[in-house]
Amino acid sequence: MPRAYLTHTRELKPVLTDGAGFKFYMARRMILDADLGDQITRFPSKIIAPAPGMGITGWLHDFVPTVGLSWD
């Protein structure tokens, strides 16, 4: 039994972005950069409709890790 249905509609929601990271100097001119970002928004209730008798609310978090290697 499905708990939610996708609808044929559009919905705009504001998104908050937050994150943190660090740089680690590995060798003479080599830098390792690691970050963790979080994109936060309210649940899109017009796009994803709950099945009859169900309820869906809350916030969505999208954690995005990135790692980079660079030379100075």
PyMOL Python script that loads the backbone (N, CA, C, O; Angstrom):
from pymol import cmd

cmd.read_pdbstr("""\
ATOM      1  N   MET A   1       0.844  -1.175   0.000  1.00  0.00           N
ATOM      2  CA  MET A   1       0.000   0.000   0.000  1.00  0.00           C
ATOM      3  C   MET A   1       0.894   1.246   0.000  1.00  0.00           C
ATOM      4  O   MET A   1       1.778   1.362   0.849  1.00  0.00           O
ATOM      5  N   PRO A   2       0.681   2.174  -0.933  1.00  0.00           N
ATOM      6  CA  PRO A   2       1.511   3.377  -0.971  1.00  0.00           C
ATOM      7  C   PRO A   2       1.235   4.296   0.205  1.00  0.00           C
ATOM      8  O   PRO A   2       0.118   4.358   0.720  1.00  0.00           O
ATOM      9  N   ARG A   3       2.264   5.002   0.614  1.00  0.00           N
ATOM     10  CA  ARG A   3       2.122   5.959   1.704  1.00  0.00           C
ATOM     11  C   ARG A   3       2.057   7.393   1.200  1.00  0.00           C
ATOM     12  O   ARG A   3       1.659   8.295   1.937  1.00  0.00           O
ATOM     13  N   ALA A   4       2.453   7.607  -0.066  1.00  0.00           N
ATOM     14  CA  ALA A   4       2.411   8.946  -0.652  1.00  0.00           C
ATOM     15  C   ALA A   4       2.286   8.832  -2.161  1.00  0.00           C
ATOM     16  O   ALA A   4       2.622   7.805  -2.750  1.00  0.00           O
ATOM     17  N   TYR A   5       1.798   9.900  -2.777  1.00  0.00           N
ATOM     18  CA  TYR A   5       1.620   9.956  -4.225  1.00  0.00           C
ATOM     19  C   TYR A   5       2.319  11.198  -4.772  1.00  0.00           C
ATOM     20  O   TYR A   5       2.279  12.259  -4.150  1.00  0.00           O
ATOM     21  N   LEU A   6       2.963  11.066  -5.940  1.00  0.00           N
ATOM     22  CA  LEU A   6       3.522  12.228  -6.614  1.00  0.00           C
ATOM     23  C   LEU A   6       2.412  12.902  -7.409  1.00  0.00           C
ATOM     24  O   LEU A   6       1.603  12.227  -8.045  1.00  0.00           O
ATOM     25  N   THR A   7       2.370  14.228  -7.376  1.00  0.00           N
ATOM     26  CA  THR A   7       1.333  14.970  -8.084  1.00  0.00           C
ATOM     27  C   THR A   7       1.942  15.696  -9.282  1.00  0.00           C
ATOM     28  O   THR A   7       3.163  15.809  -9.392  1.00  0.00           O
ATOM     29  N   HIS A   8       1.085  16.186 -10.176  1.00  0.00           N
ATOM     30  CA  HIS A   8       1.528  16.931 -11.360  1.00  0.00           C
ATOM     31  C   HIS A   8       1.429  18.427 -11.076  1.00  0.00           C
ATOM     32  O   HIS A   8       0.653  19.134 -11.719  1.00  0.00           O
ATOM     33  N   THR A   9       2.199  18.899 -10.131  1.00  0.00           N
ATOM     34  CA  THR A   9       2.158  20.308  -9.753  1.00  0.00           C
ATOM     35  C   THR A   9       3.564  20.799  -9.465  1.00  0.00           C
ATOM     36  O   THR A   9       4.508  20.012  -9.395  1.00  0.00           O
ATOM     37  N   ARG A  10       3.691  22.079  -9.302  1.00  0.00           N
ATOM     38  CA  ARG A  10       4.984  22.689  -8.972  1.00  0.00           C
ATOM     39  C   ARG A  10       4.845  23.440  -7.654  1.00  0.00           C
ATOM     40  O   ARG A  10       3.773  23.922  -7.291  1.00  0.00           O
ATOM     41  N   GLU A  11       5.973  23.519  -6.954  1.00  0.00           N
ATOM     42  CA  GLU A  11       5.950  24.210  -5.660  1.00  0.00           C
ATOM     43  C   GLU A  11       7.329  24.800  -5.398  1.00  0.00           C
ATOM     44  O   GLU A  11       8.341  24.110  -5.522  1.00  0.00           O
ATOM     45  N   LEU A  12       7.366  26.065  -5.041  1.00  0.00           N
ATOM     46  CA  LEU A  12       8.617  26.731  -4.698  1.00  0.00           C
ATOM     47  C   LEU A  12       8.726  26.844  -3.180  1.00  0.00           C
ATOM     48  O   LEU A  12       7.784  27.251  -2.501  1.00  0.00           O
ATOM     49  N   LYS A  13       9.882  26.479  -2.672  1.00  0.00           N
ATOM     50  CA  LYS A  13      10.147  26.567  -1.235  1.00  0.00           C
ATOM     51  C   LYS A  13      11.500  27.236  -1.033  1.00  0.00           C
ATOM     52  O   LYS A  13      12.412  27.007  -1.828  1.00  0.00           O
ATOM     53  N   PRO A  14      11.660  28.053   0.002  1.00  0.00           N
ATOM     54  CA  PRO A  14      12.988  28.602   0.300  1.00  0.00           C
ATOM     55  C   PRO A  14      13.920  27.508   0.825  1.00  0.00           C
ATOM     56  O   PRO A  14      13.476  26.549   1.457  1.00  0.00           O
ATOM     57  N   VAL A  15      15.201  27.664   0.557  1.00  0.00           N
ATOM     58  CA  VAL A  15      16.209  26.689   0.979  1.00  0.00           C
ATOM     59  C   VAL A  15      17.262  27.404   1.808  1.00  0.00           C
ATOM     60  O   VAL A  15      17.765  28.451   1.402  1.00  0.00           O
ATOM     61  N   LEU A  16      17.598  26.854   2.957  1.00  0.00           N
ATOM     62  CA  LEU A  16      18.695  27.343   3.782  1.00  0.00           C
ATOM     63  C   LEU A  16      19.916  26.464   3.527  1.00  0.00           C
ATOM     64  O   LEU A  16      19.805  25.240   3.457  1.00  0.00           O
ATOM     65  N   THR A  17      21.061  27.088   3.391  1.00  0.00           N
ATOM     66  CA  THR A  17      22.298  26.345   3.153  1.00  0.00           C
ATOM     67  C   THR A  17      23.276  26.637   4.282  1.00  0.00           C
ATOM     68  O   THR A  17      23.484  27.790   4.660  1.00  0.00           O
ATOM     69  N   ASP A  18      23.873  25.576   4.813  1.00  0.00           N
ATOM     70  CA  ASP A  18      24.830  25.697   5.911  1.00  0.00           C
ATOM     71  C   ASP A  18      25.942  24.695   5.655  1.00  0.00           C
ATOM     72  O   ASP A  18      25.736  23.707   4.950  1.00  0.00           O
ATOM     73  N   GLY A  19      27.095  24.932   6.209  1.00  0.00           N
ATOM     74  CA  GLY A  19      28.167  23.969   6.021  1.00  0.00           C
ATOM     75  C   GLY A  19      29.414  24.345   6.803  1.00  0.00           C
ATOM     76  O   GLY A  19      29.519  25.430   7.374  1.00  0.00           O
ATOM     77  N   ALA A  20      30.347  23.415   6.808  1.00  0.00           N
ATOM     78  CA  ALA A  20      31.630  23.612   7.480  1.00  0.00           C
ATOM     79  C   ALA A  20      32.662  22.743   6.783  1.00  0.00           C
ATOM     80  O   ALA A  20      32.325  21.778   6.097  1.00  0.00           O
ATOM     81  N   GLY A  21      33.904  23.096   6.970  1.00  0.00           N
ATOM     82  CA  GLY A  21      34.958  22.307   6.342  1.00  0.00           C
ATOM     83  C   GLY A  21      36.318  22.633   6.930  1.00  0.00           C
ATOM     84  O   GLY A  21      36.445  23.449   7.843  1.00  0.00           O
ATOM     85  N   PHE A  22      37.333  21.974   6.381  1.00  0.00           N
ATOM     86  CA  PHE A  22      38.696  22.228   6.832  1.00  0.00           C
ATOM     87  C   PHE A  22      39.661  22.041   5.674  1.00  0.00           C
ATOM     88  O   PHE A  22      39.355  21.378   4.683  1.00  0.00           O
ATOM     89  N   LYS A  23      40.833  22.643   5.824  1.00  0.00           N
ATOM     90  CA  LYS A  23      41.926  22.458   4.870  1.00  0.00           C
ATOM     91  C   LYS A  23      43.090  21.841   5.619  1.00  0.00           C
ATOM     92  O   LYS A  23      43.439  22.259   6.722  1.00  0.00           O
ATOM     93  N   PHE A  24      43.677  20.846   4.999  1.00  0.00           N
ATOM     94  CA  PHE A  24      44.818  20.153   5.593  1.00  0.00           C
ATOM     95  C   PHE A  24      45.976  20.243   4.603  1.00  0.00           C
ATOM     96  O   PHE A  24      45.879  19.752   3.478  1.00  0.00           O
ATOM     97  N   TYR A  25      47.064  20.868   5.022  1.00  0.00           N
ATOM     98  CA  TYR A  25      48.240  21.010   4.168  1.00  0.00           C
ATOM     99  C   TYR A  25      49.063  19.732   4.273  1.00  0.00           C
ATOM    100  O   TYR A  25      49.701  19.474   5.293  1.00  0.00           O
ATOM    101  N   MET A  26      49.042  18.933   3.200  1.00  0.00           N
ATOM    102  CA  MET A  26      49.640  17.602   3.220  1.00  0.00           C
ATOM    103  C   MET A  26      51.147  17.630   2.941  1.00  0.00           C
ATOM    104  O   MET A  26      51.930  17.042   3.687  1.00  0.00           O
ATOM    105  N   ALA A  27      51.537  18.293   1.899  1.00  0.00           N
ATOM    106  CA  ALA A  27      52.942  18.346   1.512  1.00  0.00           C
ATOM    107  C   ALA A  27      53.292  19.811   1.259  1.00  0.00           C
ATOM    108  O   ALA A  27      52.554  20.714   1.653  1.00  0.00           O
ATOM    109  N   ARG A  28      54.416  20.032   0.606  1.00  0.00           N
ATOM    110  CA  ARG A  28      54.867  21.405   0.426  1.00  0.00           C
ATOM    111  C   ARG A  28      53.836  22.297  -0.239  1.00  0.00           C
ATOM    112  O   ARG A  28      53.635  23.422   0.218  1.00  0.00           O
ATOM    113  N   ARG A  29      53.200  21.867  -1.251  1.00  0.00           N
ATOM    114  CA  ARG A  29      52.241  22.723  -1.944  1.00  0.00           C
ATOM    115  C   ARG A  29      50.920  21.997  -2.216  1.00  0.00           C
ATOM    116  O   ARG A  29      50.148  22.428  -3.072  1.00  0.00           O
ATOM    117  N   MET A  30      50.657  20.923  -1.512  1.00  0.00           N
ATOM    118  CA  MET A  30      49.440  20.139  -1.730  1.00  0.00           C
ATOM    119  C   MET A  30      48.459  20.373  -0.572  1.00  0.00           C
ATOM    120  O   MET A  30      48.838  20.317   0.598  1.00  0.00           O
ATOM    121  N   ILE A  31      47.197  20.636  -0.920  1.00  0.00           N
ATOM    122  CA  ILE A  31      46.173  20.942   0.074  1.00  0.00           C
ATOM    123  C   ILE A  31      44.987  19.997  -0.112  1.00  0.00           C
ATOM    124  O   ILE A  31      44.476  19.846  -1.222  1.00  0.00           O
ATOM    125  N   LEU A  32      44.554  19.364   0.973  1.00  0.00           N
ATOM    126  CA  LEU A  32      43.340  18.547   0.983  1.00  0.00           C
ATOM    127  C   LEU A  32      42.241  19.382   1.619  1.00  0.00           C
ATOM    128  O   LEU A  32      42.399  19.886   2.731  1.00  0.00           O
ATOM    129  N   ASP A  33      41.124  19.527   0.910  1.00  0.00           N
ATOM    130  CA  ASP A  33      40.003  20.340   1.375  1.00  0.00           C
ATOM    131  C   ASP A  33      38.780  19.440   1.510  1.00  0.00           C
ATOM    132  O   ASP A  33      38.402  18.771   0.548  1.00  0.00           O
ATOM    133  N   ALA A  34      38.152  19.410   2.691  1.00  0.00           N
ATOM    134  CA  ALA A  34      36.956  18.591   2.926  1.00  0.00           C
ATOM    135  C   ALA A  34      35.866  19.474   3.519  1.00  0.00           C
ATOM    136  O   ALA A  34      36.108  20.247   4.446  1.00  0.00           O
ATOM    137  N   ASP A  35      34.661  19.347   2.970  1.00  0.00           N
ATOM    138  CA  ASP A  35      33.525  20.149   3.416  1.00  0.00           C
ATOM    139  C   ASP A  35      32.297  19.258   3.574  1.00  0.00           C
ATOM    140  O   ASP A  35      32.175  18.224   2.918  1.00  0.00           O
ATOM    141  N   LEU A  36      31.394  19.675   4.454  1.00  0.00           N
ATOM    142  CA  LEU A  36      30.095  19.037   4.597  1.00  0.00           C
ATOM    143  C   LEU A  36      29.050  20.141   4.580  1.00  0.00           C
ATOM    144  O   LEU A  36      29.027  20.997   5.464  1.00  0.00           O
ATOM    145  N   GLY A  37      28.187  20.121   3.575  1.00  0.00           N
ATOM    146  CA  GLY A  37      27.128  21.116   3.449  1.00  0.00           C
ATOM    147  C   GLY A  37      25.777  20.492   3.742  1.00  0.00           C
ATOM    148  O   GLY A  37      25.594  19.281   3.610  1.00  0.00           O
ATOM    149  N   ASP A  38      24.829  21.335   4.144  1.00  0.00           N
ATOM    150  CA  ASP A  38      23.470  20.885   4.433  1.00  0.00           C
ATOM    151  C   ASP A  38      22.504  21.873   3.794  1.00  0.00           C
ATOM    152  O   ASP A  38      22.567  23.074   4.053  1.00  0.00           O
ATOM    153  N   GLN A  39      21.612  21.357   2.957  1.00  0.00           N
ATOM    154  CA  GLN A  39      20.556  22.173   2.360  1.00  0.00           C
ATOM    155  C   GLN A  39      19.252  21.788   3.044  1.00  0.00           C
ATOM    156  O   GLN A  39      18.856  20.622   3.035  1.00  0.00           O
ATOM    157  N   ILE A  40      18.582  22.782   3.641  1.00  0.00           N
ATOM    158  CA  ILE A  40      17.419  22.537   4.490  1.00  0.00           C
ATOM    159  C   ILE A  40      16.190  23.213   3.884  1.00  0.00           C
ATOM    160  O   ILE A  40      16.259  24.382   3.505  1.00  0.00           O
ATOM    161  N   THR A  41      15.077  22.504   3.787  1.00  0.00           N
ATOM    162  CA  THR A  41      13.829  23.068   3.290  1.00  0.00           C
ATOM    163  C   THR A  41      12.640  22.343   3.927  1.00  0.00           C
ATOM    164  O   THR A  41      12.777  21.234   4.442  1.00  0.00           O
ATOM    165  N   ARG A  42      11.481  22.986   3.881  1.00  0.00           N
ATOM    166  CA  ARG A  42      10.255  22.352   4.375  1.00  0.00           C
ATOM    167  C   ARG A  42       9.822  21.256   3.408  1.00  0.00           C
ATOM    168  O   ARG A  42      10.173  21.301   2.229  1.00  0.00           O
ATOM    169  N   PHE A  43       9.080  20.290   3.881  1.00  0.00           N
ATOM    170  CA  PHE A  43       8.614  19.189   3.053  1.00  0.00           C
ATOM    171  C   PHE A  43       7.669  19.714   1.970  1.00  0.00           C
ATOM    172  O   PHE A  43       6.769  20.494   2.282  1.00  0.00           O
ATOM    173  N   PRO A  44       7.846  19.308   0.700  1.00  0.00           N
ATOM    174  CA  PRO A  44       6.987  19.798  -0.391  1.00  0.00           C
ATOM    175  C   PRO A  44       5.623  19.099  -0.399  1.00  0.00           C
ATOM    176  O   PRO A  44       5.437  18.101  -1.096  1.00  0.00           O
ATOM    177  N   SER A  45       4.689  19.618   0.366  1.00  0.00           N
ATOM    178  CA  SER A  45       3.401  18.943   0.551  1.00  0.00           C
ATOM    179  C   SER A  45       2.502  18.993  -0.674  1.00  0.00           C
ATOM    180  O   SER A  45       1.583  18.180  -0.775  1.00  0.00           O
ATOM    181  N   LYS A  46       2.727  19.926  -1.624  1.00  0.00           N
ATOM    182  CA  LYS A  46       1.909  19.963  -2.840  1.00  0.00           C
ATOM    183  C   LYS A  46       2.414  18.978  -3.891  1.00  0.00           C
ATOM    184  O   LYS A  46       1.639  18.526  -4.734  1.00  0.00           O
ATOM    185  N   ILE A  47       3.698  18.639  -3.853  1.00  0.00           N
ATOM    186  CA  ILE A  47       4.286  17.720  -4.834  1.00  0.00           C
ATOM    187  C   ILE A  47       4.116  16.268  -4.399  1.00  0.00           C
ATOM    188  O   ILE A  47       3.792  15.402  -5.212  1.00  0.00           O
ATOM    189  N   ILE A  48       4.334  16.010  -3.118  1.00  0.00           N
ATOM    190  CA  ILE A  48       4.204  14.658  -2.572  1.00  0.00           C
ATOM    191  C   ILE A  48       3.005  14.662  -1.628  1.00  0.00           C
ATOM    192  O   ILE A  48       3.086  15.167  -0.509  1.00  0.00           O
ATOM    193  N   ALA A  49       1.906  14.101  -2.088  1.00  0.00           N
ATOM    194  CA  ALA A  49       0.673  14.095  -1.293  1.00  0.00           C
ATOM    195  C   ALA A  49       0.574  12.790  -0.509  1.00  0.00           C
ATOM    196  O   ALA A  49       0.784  11.717  -1.075  1.00  0.00           O
ATOM    197  N   PRO A  50       0.260  12.862   0.779  1.00  0.00           N
ATOM    198  CA  PRO A  50       0.116  11.635   1.554  1.00  0.00           C
ATOM    199  C   PRO A  50      -1.114  10.835   1.126  1.00  0.00           C
ATOM    200  O   PRO A  50      -2.112  11.406   0.687  1.00  0.00           O
ATOM    201  N   ALA A  51      -1.035   9.544   1.254  1.00  0.00           N
ATOM    202  CA  ALA A  51      -2.174   8.665   0.961  1.00  0.00           C
ATOM    203  C   ALA A  51      -3.287   8.939   1.977  1.00  0.00           C
ATOM    204  O   ALA A  51      -3.016   9.465   3.056  1.00  0.00           O
ATOM    205  N   PRO A  52      -4.501   8.598   1.654  1.00  0.00           N
ATOM    206  CA  PRO A  52      -5.605   8.814   2.602  1.00  0.00           C
ATOM    207  C   PRO A  52      -5.313   8.151   3.954  1.00  0.00           C
ATOM    208  O   PRO A  52      -4.927   6.984   4.023  1.00  0.00           O
ATOM    209  N   GLY A  53      -5.505   8.915   5.004  1.00  0.00           N
ATOM    210  CA  GLY A  53      -5.260   8.411   6.349  1.00  0.00           C
ATOM    211  C   GLY A  53      -3.828   8.569   6.821  1.00  0.00           C
ATOM    212  O   GLY A  53      -3.517   8.235   7.964  1.00  0.00           O
ATOM    213  N   MET A  54      -2.941   9.074   5.958  1.00  0.00           N
ATOM    214  CA  MET A  54      -1.532   9.249   6.318  1.00  0.00           C
ATOM    215  C   MET A  54      -1.229  10.736   6.444  1.00  0.00           C
ATOM    216  O   MET A  54      -1.990  11.564   5.944  1.00  0.00           O
ATOM    217  N   GLY A  55      -0.143  11.080   7.095  1.00  0.00           N
ATOM    218  CA  GLY A  55       0.301  12.467   7.220  1.00  0.00           C
ATOM    219  C   GLY A  55       1.806  12.559   7.038  1.00  0.00           C
ATOM    220  O   GLY A  55       2.556  11.732   7.558  1.00  0.00           O
ATOM    221  N   ILE A  56       2.239  13.565   6.300  1.00  0.00           N
ATOM    222  CA  ILE A  56       3.673  13.785   6.077  1.00  0.00           C
ATOM    223  C   ILE A  56       3.949  15.258   6.335  1.00  0.00           C
ATOM    224  O   ILE A  56       3.353  16.126   5.697  1.00  0.00           O
ATOM    225  N   THR A  57       4.851  15.543   7.271  1.00  0.00           N
ATOM    226  CA  THR A  57       5.245  16.921   7.571  1.00  0.00           C
ATOM    227  C   THR A  57       6.717  16.933   7.926  1.00  0.00           C
ATOM    228  O   THR A  57       7.357  15.883   8.002  1.00  0.00           O
ATOM    229  N   GLY A  58       7.248  18.117   8.141  1.00  0.00           N
ATOM    230  CA  GLY A  58       8.605  18.224   8.646  1.00  0.00           C
ATOM    231  C   GLY A  58       9.546  18.927   7.695  1.00  0.00           C
ATOM    232  O   GLY A  58       9.124  19.634   6.780  1.00  0.00           O
ATOM    233  N   TRP A  59      10.827  18.720   7.927  1.00  0.00           N
ATOM    234  CA  TRP A  59      11.900  19.356   7.185  1.00  0.00           C
ATOM    235  C   TRP A  59      12.699  18.301   6.436  1.00  0.00           C
ATOM    236  O   TRP A  59      12.810  17.159   6.882  1.00  0.00           O
ATOM    237  N   LEU A  60      13.249  18.690   5.302  1.00  0.00           N
ATOM    238  CA  LEU A  60      14.152  17.827   4.540  1.00  0.00           C
ATOM    239  C   LEU A  60      15.567  18.361   4.675  1.00  0.00           C
ATOM    240  O   LEU A  60      15.794  19.568   4.589  1.00  0.00           O
ATOM    241  N   HIS A  61      16.517  17.463   4.886  1.00  0.00           N
ATOM    242  CA  HIS A  61      17.938  17.810   4.950  1.00  0.00           C
ATOM    243  C   HIS A  61      18.656  17.042   3.853  1.00  0.00           C
ATOM    244  O   HIS A  61      18.454  15.839   3.690  1.00  0.00           O
ATOM    245  N   ASP A  62      19.494  17.743   3.104  1.00  0.00           N
ATOM    246  CA  ASP A  62      20.297  17.121   2.063  1.00  0.00           C
ATOM    247  C   ASP A  62      21.759  17.387   2.392  1.00  0.00           C
ATOM    248  O   ASP A  62      22.265  18.483   2.148  1.00  0.00           O
ATOM    249  N   PHE A  63      22.436  16.391   2.945  1.00  0.00           N
ATOM    250  CA  PHE A  63      23.842  16.530   3.317  1.00  0.00           C
ATOM    251  C   PHE A  63      24.711  16.234   2.102  1.00  0.00           C
ATOM    252  O   PHE A  63      24.540  15.214   1.434  1.00  0.00           O
ATOM    253  N   VAL A  64      25.654  17.148   1.823  1.00  0.00           N
ATOM    254  CA  VAL A  64      26.501  17.032   0.639  1.00  0.00           C
ATOM    255  C   VAL A  64      27.975  17.111   1.078  1.00  0.00           C
ATOM    256  O   VAL A  64      28.468  18.197   1.385  1.00  0.00           O
ATOM    257  N   PRO A  65      28.676  15.976   1.108  1.00  0.00           N
ATOM    258  CA  PRO A  65      30.115  16.017   1.415  1.00  0.00           C
ATOM    259  C   PRO A  65      30.915  16.262   0.134  1.00  0.00           C
ATOM    260  O   PRO A  65      30.575  15.737  -0.926  1.00  0.00           O
ATOM    261  N   THR A  66      31.974  17.058   0.237  1.00  0.00           N
ATOM    262  CA  THR A  66      32.885  17.273  -0.890  1.00  0.00           C
ATOM    263  C   THR A  66      34.322  17.172  -0.389  1.00  0.00           C
ATOM    264  O   THR A  66      34.640  17.565   0.734  1.00  0.00           O
ATOM    265  N   VAL A  67      35.168  16.640  -1.242  1.00  0.00           N
ATOM    266  CA  VAL A  67      36.598  16.525  -0.947  1.00  0.00           C
ATOM    267  C   VAL A  67      37.348  17.020  -2.167  1.00  0.00           C
ATOM    268  O   VAL A  67      37.006  16.676  -3.299  1.00  0.00           O
ATOM    269  N   GLY A  68      38.364  17.822  -1.938  1.00  0.00           N
ATOM    270  CA  GLY A  68      39.156  18.338  -3.050  1.00  0.00           C
ATOM    271  C   GLY A  68      40.638  18.273  -2.751  1.00  0.00           C
ATOM    272  O   GLY A  68      41.056  18.304  -1.593  1.00  0.00           O
ATOM    273  N   LEU A  69      41.416  18.184  -3.795  1.00  0.00           N
ATOM    274  CA  LEU A  69      42.872  18.175  -3.688  1.00  0.00           C
ATOM    275  C   LEU A  69      43.388  19.273  -4.608  1.00  0.00           C
ATOM    276  O   LEU A  69      43.029  19.319  -5.785  1.00  0.00           O
ATOM    277  N   SER A  70      44.219  20.148  -4.082  1.00  0.00           N
ATOM    278  CA  SER A  70      44.723  21.255  -4.890  1.00  0.00           C
ATOM    279  C   SER A  70      46.203  21.492  -4.625  1.00  0.00           C
ATOM    280  O   SER A  70      46.764  21.046  -3.624  1.00  0.00           O
ATOM    281  N   TRP A  71      46.806  22.205  -5.553  1.00  0.00           N
ATOM    282  CA  TRP A  71      48.215  22.567  -5.438  1.00  0.00           C
ATOM    283  C   TRP A  71      48.307  24.066  -5.395  1.00  0.00           C
ATOM    284  O   TRP A  71      47.594  24.757  -6.123  1.00  0.00           O
ATOM    285  N   ASP A  72      49.175  24.580  -4.551  1.00  0.00           N
ATOM    286  CA  ASP A  72      49.339  26.014  -4.363  1.00  0.00           C
ATOM    287  C   ASP A  72      50.538  26.506  -5.136  1.00  0.00           C
ATOM    288  O   ASP A  72      50.846  27.697  -5.106  1.00  0.00           O
TER     289      ASP A  72
END
""", "prot")
cmd.dss("prot")
cmd.show_as("cartoon", "prot")
cmd.util.cbc("prot")
cmd.orient("prot")
